[in-house]
């Protein structure tokens, strides 16, 4: 079975475009490209990845698609398109020609409107995705979870995946109302979740494995392994931990939660590849 990292990024560093990279994140102020990730994948027993947009432009989507053509380890791409544009259906029809383009994402966490997901123009664009068999990645903060819950109810046939378990306030050790709202979101069988981006929501320099257990318990109970997928969030994870540390966090959690060897192996197969392959429609073997 192909082991898939369901969430990572590539970029050529451009200071104006990456203004969100603060001095504390200086480790990210350089290029991150497929050859470097390939070494990380090999060192950690991973075979392929889903490359996710970090640039809100079609130029950024084209950049990822070009990389995917040249690098077989990129199993799929989550790009960006202006879902609010009047011609969004035409743009999606054009993008449907690209086999490795599996879905789209908007950086909703940066939108000042906590109900941005439910804006009429945005909903109109989201409603076009299913026609072209595209998925949608939900990138939000906890304060935007109520809108995500309502969105999933409005579009029960659209495949959604929540990035970074919706970024709970791990550093502050706050779990509610995030936990309750994640359970509500998981009630929709069309909603999946990425076990990713955890270390960057914790204390970057002093996090411990046990900091994450309450949050992992919630998503494992709510979604189950068949709707959860591992993502490294490389290279963003580097501000708080290495690729190996991020993967080891999830492996250790699984070992402690699932003690029966056959059960653990089955769940690892789901978390580290099968769920992502099924959700994004990419090759799993």
LODREN-594345 format. One line per field, with one value per atom (N, C-alpha, C): residue in three letters; x, y, z; residue number from 0. Coordinates in steps of 0.2 Angstrom, whole numbers, always signed. Each point is the difference from the previous one (the first is absolute). Example, Ala and Ser with C-alpha at 12.3 -4.5 7.8 and 13.67 -1.06 7.14 Angstrom:
<sites>
residuo: ALA, ALA, ALA, SER, SER, SER;
X: +66, -4, +4, -2, +4, -4;
Y: -28, +6, +6, +5, +6, +5;
Z: +39, +0, +0, -4, +1, +3;
num: 0, 0, 0, 1, 1, 1;
</sites>
This chain:
<sites>
residuo: UNK, UNK, UNK, UNK, UNK, UNK, UNK, UNK, UNK, UNK, UNK, UNK, UNK, UNK, UNK, UNK, UNK, UNK, UNK, UNK, UNK, UNK, UNK, UNK, UNK, UNK, UNK, UNK, UNK, UNK, UNK, UNK, UNK, UNK, UNK, UNK, UNK, UNK, UNK, UNK, UNK, UNK, UNK, UNK, UNK, UNK, UNK, UNK, UNK, UNK, UNK, UNK, UNK, UNK, UNK, UNK, UNK, UNK, UNK, UNK, UNK, UNK, UNK, UNK, UNK, UNK, UNK, UNK, UNK, UNK, UNK, UNK, UNK, UNK, UNK, UNK, UNK, UNK, UNK, UNK, UNK, UNK, UNK, UNK, UNK, UNK, UNK, UNK, UNK, UNK, UNK, UNK, UNK, UNK, UNK, UNK, UNK, UNK, UNK, UNK, UNK, UNK, UNK, UNK, UNK, UNK, UNK, UNK, UNK, UNK, UNK, UNK, UNK, UNK, UNK, UNK, UNK, UNK, UNK, UNK, UNK, UNK, UNK, UNK, UNK, UNK, UNK, UNK, UNK, UNK, UNK, UNK, UNK, UNK, UNK, UNK, UNK, UNK, UNK, UNK, UNK, UNK, UNK, UNK, UNK, UNK, UNK, UNK, UNK, UNK, UNK, UNK, UNK, UNK, UNK, UNK, UNK, UNK, UNK, UNK, UNK, UNK, UNK, UNK, UNK, UNK, UNK, UNK, UNK, UNK, UNK, UNK, UNK, UNK, UNK, UNK, UNK, UNK, UNK, UNK, UNK, UNK, UNK, UNK, UNK, UNK, UNK, UNK, UNK, UNK, UNK, UNK, UNK, UNK, UNK, UNK, UNK, UNK, UNK, UNK, UNK, UNK, UNK, UNK, UNK, UNK, UNK, UNK, UNK, UNK, UNK, UNK, UNK, UNK, UNK, UNK, UNK, UNK, UNK, UNK, UNK, UNK, UNK, UNK, UNK, UNK, UNK, UNK, UNK, UNK, UNK, UNK, UNK, UNK, UNK, UNK, UNK, UNK, UNK, UNK, UNK, UNK, UNK, UNK, UNK, UNK, UNK, UNK, UNK, UNK, UNK, UNK, UNK, UNK, UNK, UNK, UNK, UNK, UNK, UNK, UNK, UNK, UNK, UNK, UNK, UNK, UNK, UNK, UNK, UNK, UNK, UNK, UNK, UNK, UNK, UNK, UNK, UNK, UNK, UNK, UNK, UNK, UNK, UNK, UNK, UNK, UNK, UNK, UNK, UNK, UNK, UNK, UNK, UNK, UNK, UNK, UNK, UNK, UNK, UNK, UNK, UNK, UNK, UNK, UNK, UNK, UNK, UNK, UNK, UNK, UNK, UNK, UNK, UNK, UNK, UNK, UNK, UNK, UNK, UNK, UNK, UNK, UNK, UNK, UNK, UNK, UNK, UNK, UNK, UNK, UNK, UNK, UNK, UNK, UNK, UNK, UNK, UNK, UNK, UNK, UNK, UNK, UNK, UNK, UNK, UNK, UNK, UNK, UNK, UNK, UNK, UNK, UNK, UNK, UNK, UNK, UNK, UNK, UNK, UNK, UNK, UNK, UNK, UNK, UNK, UNK, UNK, UNK, UNK, UNK, UNK, UNK, UNK, UNK, UNK, UNK, UNK, UNK, UNK, UNK, UNK, UNK, UNK, UNK, UNK, UNK, UNK, UNK, UNK, UNK, UNK, UNK, UNK, UNK, UNK, UNK, UNK, UNK, UNK, UNK, UNK, UNK, UNK, UNK, UNK, UNK, UNK, UNK, UNK, UNK, UNK, UNK, UNK, UNK, UNK, UNK, UNK, UNK, UNK, UNK, UNK, UNK, UNK, UNK, UNK, UNK, UNK, UNK, UNK, UNK, UNK, UNK, UNK, UNK, UNK, UNK, UNK, UNK, UNK, UNK, UNK, UNK, UNK, UNK, UNK, UNK, UNK, UNK, UNK, UNK, UNK, UNK, UNK, UNK, UNK, UNK, UNK, UNK, UNK, UNK, UNK, UNK, UNK, UNK, UNK, UNK, UNK, UNK, UNK, UNK, UNK, UNK, UNK, UNK, UNK, UNK, UNK, UNK, UNK, UNK, UNK, UNK, UNK, UNK, UNK, UNK, UNK, UNK, UNK, UNK, UNK, UNK, UNK, UNK, UNK, UNK, UNK, UNK, UNK, UNK, UNK, UNK, UNK, UNK, UNK, UNK, UNK, UNK, UNK, UNK, UNK, UNK, UNK, UNK, UNK, UNK, UNK, UNK, UNK, UNK, UNK, UNK, UNK, UNK, UNK, UNK, UNK, UNK, UNK, UNK, UNK, UNK, UNK, UNK, UNK, UNK, UNK, UNK, UNK, UNK, UNK, UNK, UNK, UNK, UNK, UNK, UNK, UNK, UNK, UNK, UNK, UNK, UNK, UNK, UNK, UNK, UNK, UNK, UNK, UNK, UNK, UNK, UNK, UNK, UNK, UNK, UNK, UNK, UNK, UNK, UNK, UNK, UNK, UNK, UNK, UNK, UNK, UNK, UNK, UNK, UNK, UNK, UNK, UNK, UNK, UNK, UNK, UNK, UNK, UNK, UNK, UNK, UNK, UNK, UNK, UNK, UNK, UNK, UNK, UNK, UNK, UNK, UNK, UNK, UNK, UNK, UNK, UNK, UNK, UNK, UNK, UNK, UNK, UNK, UNK, UNK, UNK, UNK, UNK, UNK, UNK, UNK, UNK, UNK, UNK, UNK, UNK, UNK, UNK, UNK, UNK, UNK, UNK, UNK, UNK, UNK, UNK, UNK, UNK, UNK, UNK, UNK, UNK, UNK, UNK, UNK, UNK, UNK, UNK, UNK, UNK, UNK, UNK, UNK, UNK, UNK, UNK, UNK, UNK, UNK, UNK, UNK, UNK, UNK, UNK, UNK, UNK, UNK, UNK, UNK, UNK, UNK, UNK, UNK, UNK, UNK, UNK, UNK, UNK, UNK, UNK, UNK, UNK, UNK, UNK, UNK, UNK, UNK, UNK, UNK, UNK, UNK, UNK, UNK, UNK, UNK, UNK, UNK, UNK, UNK, UNK, UNK, UNK, UNK, UNK, UNK, UNK, UNK, UNK, UNK, UNK, UNK, UNK, UNK, UNK, UNK, UNK, UNK, UNK, UNK, UNK, UNK, UNK, UNK, UNK, UNK, UNK, UNK, UNK, UNK, UNK, UNK, UNK, UNK, UNK, UNK, UNK, UNK, UNK, UNK, UNK, UNK, UNK, UNK, UNK, UNK, UNK, UNK, UNK, UNK, UNK, UNK, UNK, UNK, UNK, UNK, UNK, UNK, UNK, UNK, UNK, UNK, UNK, UNK, UNK, UNK, UNK, UNK, UNK, UNK, UNK, UNK, UNK, UNK, UNK, UNK, UNK, UNK, UNK, UNK, UNK, UNK, UNK, UNK, UNK, UNK, UNK, UNK, UNK, UNK, UNK, UNK, UNK, UNK, UNK, UNK, UNK, UNK, UNK, UNK, UNK, UNK, UNK, UNK, UNK, UNK, UNK, UNK, UNK, UNK, UNK, UNK, UNK, UNK, UNK, UNK, UNK, UNK, UNK, UNK, UNK, UNK, UNK, UNK, UNK, UNK, UNK, UNK, UNK, UNK, UNK, UNK, UNK, UNK, UNK, UNK, UNK, UNK, UNK, UNK, UNK, UNK, UNK, UNK, UNK, UNK, UNK, UNK, UNK, UNK, UNK, UNK, UNK, UNK, UNK;
X: +4, -4, +4, -2, +4, -2, +6, -1, +0, -5, -1, +0, +4, +0, -6, -5, -6, +0, +6, +0, +7, +2, +7, +0, +5, +0, +7, +0, +6, -1, +6, +0, +7, +0, +7, -1, +4, -1, +0, -5, -1, -2, +4, -2, -7, -1, -7, -6, +1, -5, -1, +6, +0, +1, -4, +0, -2, -4, -2, +6, +5, +6, +4, -1, +3, +7, +3, +7, +1, -5, +0, -1, -2, +0, +5, +6, +5, +2, -1, +3, -4, -6, -4, +2, +5, +2, +5, -2, +3, -4, +3, -4, -1, -6, -1, -3, +4, -2, +0, -3, -1, +6, +6, +6, +1, +0, +1, -6, -6, -5, +1, +2, +1, +5, +5, +5, -4, -4, -4, -5, -3, -5, +4, +6, +3, +3, +2, +3, -5, -7, -5, -5, +2, -4, -7, +0, -5, +1, -5, +1, -2, -5, -3, -3, -2, -3, -6, -4, -5, +3, +2, +2, -5, -1, -5, +2, -4, +1, +2, +5, +1, +0, -1, -1, -7, -4, -7, +1, +2, +0, +0, -3, +1, +7, +4, +7, +3, -2, +2, -2, -6, -3, +4, +1, +4, +7, +3, +7, +0, -5, -1, -1, -5, -1, +6, +4, +6, +5, +0, +5, -3, -7, -3, +2, +0, +2, +7, +4, +8, +1, -4, +2, -6, +2, -5, -2, +4, -2, -6, -1, -6, -6, -4, -6, -6, +0, -6, +2, -4, +1, -7, +0, -5, +1, -3, +2, -5, +1, -5, -3, -6, -4, -4, -2, -5, -7, -2, -7, -5, +2, -5, -1, +4, +0, -6, -3, -6, +1, +7, +1, +3, -1, +3, -1, -6, -1, +4, +1, +5, +7, +2, +7, +1, -6, +1, +0, -4, +0, +7, +3, +7, +5, -1, +4, -1, -6, -2, +4, +4, +4, +7, +1, +6, -1, +3, -2, +2, +6, +2, -3, -4, -3, -7, +1, -6, -5, +2, -4, +2, -3, +1, +0, +3, +0, +0, -3, +1, +2, +4, +3, -5, -6, -5, +2, +5, +2, +2, +2, +2, -5, -6, -6, -3, -1, -3, -7, -4, -6, +0, -3, +0, -4, -5, -5, +1, +7, +2, -2, +0, -2, -7, -4, -7, -2, +5, -2, -3, -5, -3, +4, +5, +4, +5, +2, +5, -4, -6, -4, -2, -1, -1, +6, +6, +6, +1, -1, +0, -5, -6, -5, +2, +5, +2, +6, +3, +5, -2, -6, -2, +0, -3, -1, +7, +6, +6, +4, -3, +3, +6, -1, +5, -2, +5, +0, +1, -2, +2, +3, +6, +3, -2, -3, -2, +6, +2, +6, -3, -1, -4, +3, -1, +1, -6, +0, -6, -6, +2, -6, -4, +2, -3, -4, +1, -3, -8, -3, -8, -2, +4, -2, +2, +6, +1, -5, -3, -5, -6, -2, -6, +2, +6, +2, -1, +3, -1, -7, -4, -7, -4, +2, -3, +3, +6, +3, +1, -4, +1, +4, +0, +3, +7, +2, +6, +6, +5, +5, +4, +0, +4, +5, +6, +5, +2, +0, +2, +8, +4, +7, +2, +5, +3, -5, -4, -6, -3, +0, -3, +4, +6, +5, -3, -1, -2, +5, -1, +4, +4, +5, +4, +4, +3, +5, -3, -7, -3, -4, +1, -4, -7, -3, -7, -3, -6, -2, -8, -3, -7, -1, -4, -5, +2, +7, +3, -3, +1, -2, -7, -4, -7, -2, +3, -1, +3, +6, +3, -5, -3, -4, -6, -3, -6, +2, +6, +3, +1, +2, +1, -6, -6, -6, -2, +3, -1, +5, -2, +4, +4, -1, +4, +6, +0, +6, +5, +6, +6, +5, +5, +5, +7, +4, +7, +4, +3, +4, +7, +0, +5, +1, +5, +1, -1, +2, -1, +5, +7, +5, +0, -2, +0, -6, -4, -6, +2, +6, +2, +6, +3, +6, +5, +3, +4, +7, +2, +6, +0, -6, +0, -6, -3, -5, +2, -5, +1, -5, +1, -5, -7, +0, -6, -4, +3, -4, -6, +1, -4, -5, +1, -5, -7, -2, -7, -3, +3, -2, +0, +5, -1, -5, -1, -6, -7, -1, -6, -1, +5, -1, +0, +4, -1, -6, -3, -7, -5, +1, -5, +0, +6, +0, +2, +3, +3, +5, +4, +6, -2, -6, -2, -1, +0, -1, +6, +5, +6, +6, +4, +6, +6, +6, +6, +2, +2, +4, +5, +6, +6, +0, -4, +0, +7, +5, +6, +0, +4, +5, -2, -7, -2, +2, -1, +2, +7, +4, +7, +1, -5, +1, -1, -3, -1, +3, +2, +2, +2, +4, +2, -6, +1, -5, +0, +5, +1, -4, +1, -4, -7, -3, -7, -3, +4, -3, +0, +5, +1, -5, -3, -5, -6, -2, -6, +1, +6, +2, -1, +3, +0, -7, -4, -7, -4, +1, -3, +2, +7, +2, -3, -1, -3, -7, -4, -7, -2, +3, -2, +6, -1, +5, +0, -6, +0, +3, +5, +5, -4, -4, -4, -4, -4, -4, +5, +5, +5, +2, +2, +2, -5, -6, -6, -1, +1, -2, +6, +6, +6, -1, -2, -1, -5, -5, -5, +3, +3, +2, +6, +4, +6, +0, -7, +0, -7, -3, -6, -6, -1, -5, +2, +6, +2, -1, +2, -1, -8, -4, -7, -3, +2, -3, +2, +6, +2, +0, -1, -1, +7, +5, +6, +2, +5, +2, +3, -3, +2, +5, +1, +5, +5;
Y: -6, +6, +6, +5, +7, +4, +2, +4, +7, +4, +7, +5, +5, +6, +4, +1, +3, +8, +3, +7, +3, +3, +3, +6, +4, +6, +0, +3, +2, +8, +3, +7, +2, +5, +4, +7, +1, +5, +7, +4, +6, +5, +4, +4, +3, +4, +3, -5, -5, -5, -4, -1, -3, +5, +5, +5, -3, -6, -3, -4, +0, -4, +6, -1, +5, -2, +4, -1, -7, -1, -7, -6, +2, -6, +0, +3, +2, -7, -5, -7, -1, +3, -1, +5, +5, +5, -3, -5, -3, -4, -3, -4, -7, -3, -7, -3, -5, -3, -8, -4, -7, -4, +2, -5, +0, +6, +0, -5, +1, -4, -7, -2, -7, -3, +3, -2, -1, +4, +0, -6, -1, -6, -6, -1, -6, -2, +5, -1, -2, +2, -1, -6, -4, -5, +2, +6, +3, -1, +0, -2, +6, +4, +5, +6, +5, +5, +4, +4, +4, +7, +4, +7, +5, +4, +4, +7, +4, +7, +4, +5, +5, +7, +0, +7, +0, +6, +1, +3, -4, +2, -6, +1, -6, -1, +5, -1, -5, +0, -4, -7, -1, -6, -3, +4, -2, -3, +4, -2, -7, -2, -6, -6, +2, -5, -1, +5, -2, -4, +1, -4, -7, -1, -7, -4, +4, -4, -2, +3, -2, -4, -1, -4, -5, -6, -5, -1, +2, -1, +5, +5, +4, -3, -3, -4, +4, +6, +4, +8, +4, +7, +3, +4, +4, +7, +3, +7, +5, +6, +6, +2, +2, +3, +5, +6, +4, -2, -3, -3, +5, +6, +5, +4, -2, +3, -2, +4, -2, -5, -1, -5, -6, -2, -5, -7, -1, -7, -1, +6, -1, -1, +3, -2, -7, -2, -7, -5, +2, -5, +0, +5, +1, -5, +1, -3, -8, -2, -7, -4, +3, -3, -3, +3, -2, -6, -6, -6, +1, +3, +0, +6, +4, +5, -3, -1, -3, +4, +6, +4, +7, +4, +7, +2, +6, +3, +7, +3, +8, +1, +5, +1, +4, -4, +3, +3, -3, +2, +7, +3, +7, +5, -3, +4, +3, +7, +3, -2, -2, -2, -8, -1, -7, -4, +3, -4, +0, +1, +1, -6, -6, -6, +0, +4, +0, +6, +4, +5, -3, +4, -2, -2, +5, -1, -6, -1, -5, -7, +0, -6, -2, +5, -1, -4, +2, -3, -7, -1, -7, -5, +3, -4, -3, +3, -2, -6, -1, -5, -7, -2, -7, -2, +5, -2, -2, +2, -1, -5, -3, -5, +3, +6, +4, -1, -1, +1, +7, +1, +7, -1, +3, +1, +6, -2, +6, +2, +6, +3, +5, -1, +5, +0, +5, +0, -3, -1, -3, +5, +7, +4, +0, -3, -1, -7, -4, -7, +0, +5, +0, +1, +4, +1, -7, -3, -7, -5, +0, -5, +1, +6, +2, -1, +1, -1, -8, -4, -7, -3, +3, -2, +3, +5, +3, -4, -3, -3, -7, -5, -6, -5, +2, -4, +2, +6, +2, -2, -3, -3, +6, +0, +6, -4, +3, -2, +6, +0, +5, +0, +5, +0, +1, -3, +2, -1, -5, -1, +7, +5, +7, +4, -2, +5, +1, -5, +2, +3, +3, +4, -4, -4, -5, +3, +6, +3, +3, +2, +3, -6, -6, -6, +1, +3, +1, -5, -3, -6, +2, +3, +2, +8, +1, -4, -4, +1, -4, -7, -4, -7, -1, +3, -1, +2, +5, +2, -5, -3, -5, -6, -2, -5, +1, +6, +2, +0, +2, +0, -7, -5, -7, -4, +3, -3, -1, +4, +0, -5, -6, -5, +2, +6, +3, +4, +1, +4, -5, +2, -4, +5, -2, +4, -2, +5, -1, +1, -6, +1, +3, +6, +4, +7, +3, +7, +0, -5, +0, +4, -1, +3, +7, +3, +7, +4, -4, +3, -1, -3, -1, +5, -1, +4, -2, +4, -2, -3, +2, -2, -5, -1, -4, -5, -1, -5, -7, -4, -7, -4, -6, -5, +0, +0, +0, +6, +6, +6, -1, -5, -1, -6, -4, -5, +2, +5, +1, +2, +3, +3, -6, -5, -6, -4, -1, -4, +2, +7, +3, -2, +1, -1, -8, -4, -7, -3, +3, -2, +2, +6, +3, -2, -1, -1, -8, -3, -7, +0, -5, +0, +0, -2, +0, +7, +5, +7, +4, -3, +4, -1, +5, -1, +4, -3, +3, +5, +6, +5, +3, +1, +2, +8, +3, +8, +2, -4, +2, +5, +5, +2, +4, +2, +5, -3, -7, -3, +1, +2, +1, +6, +4, +5, -3, -6, -3, -7, -3, -7, -3, -5, -3, -5, -2, -4, -7, -2, -7, +1, +6, +1, +0, +4, +0, -7, -4, -6, -5, +1, -4, +1, +6, +2, -4, -1, -4, -7, -2, -7, -2, +4, -2, +0, +5, +0, -6, -2, -6, -6, -1, -5, -1, +6, +1, -2, +3, -1, -7, -3, -6, -5, -4, -5, -7, -2, -6, +1, -4, +1, +1, -5, +0, +6, +2, +6, +6, +1, +5, +1, -6, +0, +2, -2, +2, +8, +2, +7, +5, -3, +4, +0, -5, +0, +5, +1, +5, +7, +1, +7, +2, -5, +2, -1, -1, -1, -1, -5, -2, +5, +4, +5, +5, +3, +5, -2, -6, -3, +0, -2, -1, +7, +5, +7, +3, +0, +4, -4, -6, -4, -1, -1, -2, -7, -2, -7, -2, -6, -2, -6, -3, -5, +0;
Z: +0, +0, +0, -4, +0, +6, +3, +6, -2, +2, -3, +5, +0, +4, -3, +3, -3, +0, +3, +0, +1, -6, +1, -6, +1, -5, -4, -5, -4, -1, +0, -3, -2, -4, -1, +4, +5, +5, -3, +1, -3, +6, +3, +6, +0, -6, +0, +1, -4, +0, +7, +3, +7, +6, +0, +5, +7, -1, +6, +4, -3, +3, +4, +7, +5, +1, +4, +2, +4, +4, +3, -4, -6, -5, -5, +1, -5, -3, +3, -3, -7, -1, -6, -5, +1, -5, -5, -4, -5, -5, -5, -5, +4, -1, +1, -6, -2, -7, +1, -5, +1, +1, -2, +1, +8, +3, +7, +4, -2, +3, -1, -6, -2, +5, +2, +5, +7, +2, +6, +0, -6, -1, +1, -4, +0, +7, +4, +7, +5, -2, +5, -3, -5, -2, -4, -3, -3, -8, -4, -7, -4, +2, -5, +5, -3, +3, -4, +4, -3, +1, -6, +1, +0, +5, +2, -1, -3, -2, +6, -1, +5, -3, -6, -4, -2, +1, -2, -7, -5, -7, -4, -6, -5, -2, +0, -1, +5, +6, +5, -2, -2, -2, -6, -5, -5, +2, +4, +3, +3, +4, +3, -5, -5, -6, -4, -1, -4, +4, +7, +4, +0, +0, +0, -6, -6, -6, +0, +3, +0, +6, +5, +6, +1, -1, +1, +8, +4, +7, +2, -4, +1, -2, +4, -2, -2, +3, -2, +3, -3, +1, +3, +5, +2, -1, -5, -3, +3, -3, +1, -6, +0, -5, +3, -3, +3, +0, +5, +0, +0, +1, +0, -7, -5, -6, -4, -4, -4, -5, -2, -5, +3, +6, +4, -3, -3, -3, -6, -4, -6, +2, +6, +2, +3, +3, +3, -6, -5, -6, -3, -1, -2, +4, +7, +4, +1, -2, +0, -5, -4, -5, +3, +6, +3, +5, -1, +3, +8, +1, +7, +4, -3, +4, +3, +7, +3, +4, +1, +4, +1, +4, +1, +7, +2, +6, +0, +5, +1, +7, +1, +7, +4, +2, +3, +7, +3, +7, +0, -6, +0, -2, -1, -2, +7, +0, +6, +1, -4, +1, +2, +6, +3, -4, -4, -4, -7, -2, -7, -4, +3, -4, -2, +3, -2, -4, -2, -4, -7, -2, -6, -6, -1, -6, +1, +6, +1, +0, +2, +0, -8, -4, -7, -3, +2, -3, +3, +6, +3, -3, -1, -3, -7, -3, -7, +1, +5, +1, -2, +3, -1, -7, -4, -7, -4, +3, -3, +5, +5, +4, +4, +2, +4, +8, +4, +7, +2, +7, +3, +6, +1, +7, +4, +6, +4, +5, -1, +4, +5, +6, +4, +7, +4, +7, +4, +6, +4, +0, +0, +0, -7, -5, -6, -1, +5, +0, -1, +4, -1, -8, -3, -7, -4, +2, -4, +2, +6, +1, -4, -1, -4, -7, -2, -7, -2, +4, -1, +0, +4, +0, -7, -2, -6, -7, +1, -6, +2, +1, +3, -5, -7, -5, -2, +3, -2, +5, -3, +5, +3, +6, +4, +4, +1, +5, +4, +7, +4, +1, -2, +1, +7, +3, +6, +6, +0, +5, +2, -5, +1, +6, +0, +4, +7, +4, +7, +4, +6, +4, +4, -3, +4, +5, -2, +4, +7, -1, +6, +3, -2, +3, +0, -5, +0, -5, +2, -4, -2, +4, -2, -1, -5, -3, -6, -2, -6, +0, +6, +0, -2, +3, -2, -7, -3, -6, -5, +1, -4, +0, +5, +0, -4, +0, -4, -8, -1, -7, -2, +4, -2, -1, +2, -1, -7, -4, -7, -3, -3, -3, -6, -3, -5, +2, +7, +3, +2, -2, +2, +4, +3, +4, -1, +0, +0, +6, +2, +7, -2, +0, -3, +4, -1, +3, +8, +3, +8, +3, -2, +4, -1, -5, -1, +4, +3, +4, +7, +2, +7, +1, +6, +1, -4, -5, -5, +3, +6, +3, +5, +3, +6, +0, -6, +0, +2, +3, +1, -3, -1, -3, +3, +7, +4, -1, -3, -1, -5, -5, -6, +2, +5, +1, +0, +4, +1, -7, -4, -7, -5, +1, -5, +3, +6, +2, -3, +0, -2, -8, -4, -7, -2, +4, -1, +2, +5, +3, -5, -3, -4, -7, -3, -7, -1, +4, -1, -5, +0, -5, -7, -2, -7, -3, +4, -2, +3, +2, +2, -4, -1, -4, +2, +0, +3, -5, +2, -4, +4, -3, +3, +1, -4, -1, -1, -3, -2, -5, -1, +5, +6, +0, +6, +7, +0, +6, +3, -4, +2, +5, +1, +5, +7, +0, +7, +0, -5, +0, -7, +0, -6, -3, -6, -3, +4, +2, +4, +7, +3, +6, -1, -5, -1, -2, -4, -1, +6, +4, +6, +5, +0, +5, -1, -7, -2, +1, -1, +0, +8, +4, +7, +3, -2, +2, -2, -6, -3, +5, +1, +4, +7, +3, +7, +0, -6, +0, -2, -5, -3, +2, +4, +3, -4, -3, -4, -6, -2, -6, -6, -1, -7, -1, +6, +0, -2, +4, -1, -8, -2, -7, -5, +1, -4, +0, +6, +1, -3, +1, -3, -7, -3, -8, -2, +4, -1, +0, +6, +2, -5, -1, -4, -8, -2, -7, -3, +2, -3, +0, +6, +0, -5, +0, -5, -7, -1, -7, -2, +5, -2, +0, +4, +0, -6, -2, -6, -6, +0, -6, -4, +5, -3, +1, -3, +0, +7, +2, +7, +0, -6, +0, -5;
num: 0, 0, 0, 1, 1, 1, 2, 2, 2, 3, 3, 3, 4, 4, 4, 5, 5, 5, 6, 6, 6, 7, 7, 7, 8, 8, 8, 9, 9, 9, 10, 10, 10, 11, 11, 11, 12, 12, 12, 13, 13, 13, 14, 14, 14, 15, 15, 15, 16, 16, 16, 17, 17, 17, 18, 18, 18, 19, 19, 19, 20, 20, 20, 21, 21, 21, 22, 22, 22, 23, 23, 23, 24, 24, 24, 25, 25, 25, 26, 26, 26, 27, 27, 27, 28, 28, 28, 29, 29, 29, 30, 30, 30, 31, 31, 31, 32, 32, 32, 33, 33, 33, 34, 34, 34, 35, 35, 35, 36, 36, 36, 37, 37, 37, 38, 38, 38, 39, 39, 39, 40, 40, 40, 41, 41, 41, 42, 42, 42, 43, 43, 43, 44, 44, 44, 45, 45, 45, 46, 46, 46, 47, 47, 47, 48, 48, 48, 49, 49, 49, 50, 50, 50, 51, 51, 51, 52, 52, 52, 53, 53, 53, 54, 54, 54, 55, 55, 55, 56, 56, 56, 57, 57, 57, 58, 58, 58, 59, 59, 59, 60, 60, 60, 61, 61, 61, 62, 62, 62, 63, 63, 63, 64, 64, 64, 65, 65, 65, 66, 66, 66, 67, 67, 67, 68, 68, 68, 69, 69, 69, 70, 70, 70, 71, 71, 71, 72, 72, 72, 73, 73, 73, 74, 74, 74, 75, 75, 75, 76, 76, 76, 77, 77, 77, 78, 78, 78, 79, 79, 79, 80, 80, 80, 81, 81, 81, 82, 82, 82, 83, 83, 83, 84, 84, 84, 85, 85, 85, 86, 86, 86, 87, 87, 87, 88, 88, 88, 89, 89, 89, 90, 90, 90, 91, 91, 91, 92, 92, 92, 93, 93, 93, 94, 94, 94, 95, 95, 95, 96, 96, 96, 97, 97, 97, 98, 98, 98, 99, 99, 99, 100, 100, 100, 101, 101, 101, 102, 102, 102, 103, 103, 103, 104, 104, 104, 105, 105, 105, 106, 106, 106, 107, 107, 107, 108, 108, 108, 109, 109, 109, 110, 110, 110, 111, 111, 111, 112, 112, 112, 113, 113, 113, 114, 114, 114, 115, 115, 115, 116, 116, 116, 117, 117, 117, 118, 118, 118, 119, 119, 119, 120, 120, 120, 121, 121, 121, 122, 122, 122, 123, 123, 123, 124, 124, 124, 125, 125, 125, 126, 126, 126, 127, 127, 127, 128, 128, 128, 129, 129, 129, 130, 130, 130, 131, 131, 131, 132, 132, 132, 133, 133, 133, 134, 134, 134, 135, 135, 135, 136, 136, 136, 137, 137, 137, 138, 138, 138, 139, 139, 139, 140, 140, 140, 141, 141, 141, 142, 142, 142, 143, 143, 143, 144, 144, 144, 145, 145, 145, 146, 146, 146, 147, 147, 147, 148, 148, 148, 149, 149, 149, 150, 150, 150, 151, 151, 151, 152, 152, 152, 153, 153, 153, 154, 154, 154, 155, 155, 155, 156, 156, 156, 157, 157, 157, 158, 158, 158, 159, 159, 159, 160, 160, 160, 161, 161, 161, 162, 162, 162, 163, 163, 163, 164, 164, 164, 165, 165, 165, 166, 166, 166, 167, 167, 167, 168, 168, 168, 169, 169, 169, 170, 170, 170, 171, 171, 171, 172, 172, 172, 173, 173, 173, 174, 174, 174, 175, 175, 175, 176, 176, 176, 177, 177, 177, 178, 178, 178, 179, 179, 179, 180, 180, 180, 181, 181, 181, 182, 182, 182, 183, 183, 183, 184, 184, 184, 185, 185, 185, 186, 186, 186, 187, 187, 187, 188, 188, 188, 189, 189, 189, 190, 190, 190, 191, 191, 191, 192, 192, 192, 193, 193, 193, 194, 194, 194, 195, 195, 195, 196, 196, 196, 197, 197, 197, 198, 198, 198, 199, 199, 199, 200, 200, 200, 201, 201, 201, 202, 202, 202, 203, 203, 203, 204, 204, 204, 205, 205, 205, 206, 206, 206, 207, 207, 207, 208, 208, 208, 209, 209, 209, 210, 210, 210, 211, 211, 211, 212, 212, 212, 213, 213, 213, 214, 214, 214, 215, 215, 215, 216, 216, 216, 217, 217, 217, 218, 218, 218, 219, 219, 219, 220, 220, 220, 221, 221, 221, 222, 222, 222, 223, 223, 223, 224, 224, 224, 225, 225, 225, 226, 226, 226, 227, 227, 227, 228, 228, 228, 229, 229, 229, 230, 230, 230, 231, 231, 231, 232, 232, 232, 233, 233, 233, 234, 234, 234, 235, 235, 235, 236, 236, 236, 237, 237, 237, 238, 238, 238, 239, 239, 239, 240, 240, 240, 241, 241, 241, 242, 242, 242, 243, 243, 243, 244, 244, 244, 245, 245, 245, 246, 246, 246, 247, 247, 247, 248, 248, 248, 249, 249, 249, 250, 250, 250, 251, 251, 251, 252, 252, 252, 253, 253, 253, 254, 254, 254, 255, 255, 255, 256, 256, 256, 257, 257, 257, 258, 258, 258, 259, 259, 259, 260, 260, 260, 261, 261, 261, 262, 262, 262, 263, 263, 263, 264, 264, 264, 265, 265, 265, 266, 266, 266, 267, 267, 267, 268, 268, 268, 269, 269, 269, 270, 270, 270, 271, 271, 271, 272, 272, 272, 273, 273, 273, 274, 274, 274, 275, 275, 275, 276, 276, 276, 277, 277, 277, 278, 278, 278, 279, 279, 279, 280, 280, 280, 281, 281, 281, 282, 282, 282, 283, 283, 283, 284, 284, 284;
</sites>
